[in-house]
Amino acid sequence: MSLRKQARQLVVQMLYQIDLNSDITAEEIRAMIDEHGRSKTVRAFAWELFTGVMEFKQQIDAEIVHVAENWSLKRMAVTDRNILRLGTYELLHTDTPSAVIIDEAVELAREFGSAQSSQFVNGILDKLVPGRHDENRAAPPLPTEPAPQPLVEEDPEEEDPPLKPGSPWAT
């Protein structure tokens, strides 16, 4: 099993933990990743993915709900919801090829979900592939977000913004 696959499995498990017990602290999640990660590479990648999902969770959830016709997040199985969160984060915020992301998410759904989970996860993530269905949907508005600002060209050499100061998910 690849190191990235191991890291994704660990992230889904940690997202599941925090989804069911919101009192878990960042330190406790970090300790669980350190305890269960089989190598330094797995632990580092798992923590990177986990903190990314947590940082963008509001946007991720809005994107999922926007494309999940007749489904609210609460109605989704906990495992499916968290596999979707991880897959959506990777689709929107990493340079991993979308086919790899969807394939990995479908495998996670087969492993951790129900008989229908893999098809459900595949269908939702397929709708979220950047550029694939953009003509049919506008980006969902983020709750409590100020009015959209005019687009500003990003500096391609500029680094990603750091986590907000005081964020419990900062590394």
N, C-alpha and C positions, 0 to 999 in steps of 0.2 A: 504494500500500500504506500502511495506517495506521501511525502511529508506534508504537502499542501492539503491532501485529502484528510490526513490525520488532524491537521489544524482546523479544518472546517468542521469536522465531527465534534471536536472539542468546543468550538465556538457555538455550535447549535446547542450543545449541552449546557453551556454557560448562559446562553440567551434564554433557554428553557427555565433554568434555575431562577434567573432574575425576573422572568415573566410571572412565575408562580410565587416568588417571595421577593417583593420589592425592597425588603429591609436588608438584603445582602449588600455589603459594601464593596467598593472597588478593590480594596485590599483582600477581601475574602475571595473575590473572583480571581484576582491575580494569583493568590495562593493555590486555588484549585487548578488553574492553568499550569502553574509551575509543578504541582504535584502530579498531574496526569499527562502533561506533555512529555513525549518520549525523548525529545532532543531539544537542544537550545533553539534550533531553527523552527521546530514546530511551535514551541512556546512563544517565540518572538512573532511569528506570523499569526498565530491565534490571538495574541494580545492586540496586534495591529488591527485585525479584522473586527474583533470585539469592540474595541474603543471607537472604531469608525462607525459601526452600526449604532452604538450608543450616542455618538455625537450627532449623527444625522437621523436619529430615530423618528423624529416628528415628520421630516420630509419623506423618509422611506415609507412610513405608515400612510401618509397622504397619497403617495404614488400608488401603493398597493390598493388602497380603497378605491381610488379613481378608476382603475382598470378591472377590478374584481366585481363584475356585474352581479348585483343582488347579494353581495357578501359584505358583511361588516367584519372588522378584525375580531370582534368578540365571538362571532359565529364560527370562525376558523378554528380548526384543531390547533392546540398550542404548538405542536411540532411543526405543522405546516406553516403557521404564522411566522415562526422564527427562522425556518429555512427560507421563506420568502424574504424576510428582512435581510438575511445574510446575502442572498442572491441579488436583491435589489441594490444593496450597498455596493456590491462588487460591480454590477452593471453600470451604476451611475458614477462611481467614484474611484474606480481602478482602471488600469489598462489591460486587464485580463480579457482575452477574447470572449465575446458573449456566448459562443457555442460551448466553450469550456465551462463557463459559469453555470449555464443551464444544465449541461450534462452532469456536473458535480451536484447541483441542487436536486436534480431528479434522482440521482443515486442516494443522496441523503434521505430523500422522501421515501424511497423504497426501503431503506434500512430502518428509519425511525418512525415512519408514518403508517397510515392504513393502506388498504388495497388501492384506493383511489387517489392517494396523496401524490404520487408521481405525475399523474395526468393533470391534477389540479395545479401543482407547482409549475409544471411545464407550460400550461396555458397562461398563467398569470405572468410569469417571467418573460415569455415570448412577447407579450404585449408591451413590456417595459424596455425591450432592447432599443437603445437610442437610435433614432432615425428610421426604424422599421415601420412603425405605425404613426409617426408624428403627424401626418396629414389628417388623420382621423381623430386626434385628440389634442387638446391643449393641456399644458402642464397644470396640475391642480394647484389651487392657491393653498399656501401654508396657513394653518390657523394662527391667529394672533400675529401675523406678519404685516409690517407696514406696506403701504401701496407700492407696487412695483416701480423700481427706479429705471431710468433709461439704461440700456446696455452700455457697458464700458468695456473696451477691448482689454483683455488681460495680457499681462506681460508673460510670454511663454517661459521665461526663465525664473519667474517669481515662484517661490515655494508655496505649497499649500498653507493656508492659514493655520496657526496652532489652535489647539483646543482653547476654549474660553478660560481665562484665569480662574482658578478655584474649582474647575470641573473635576469631579471625582474620577473621571476616566482619563485624565491627562497622564501621560507616561512619565 
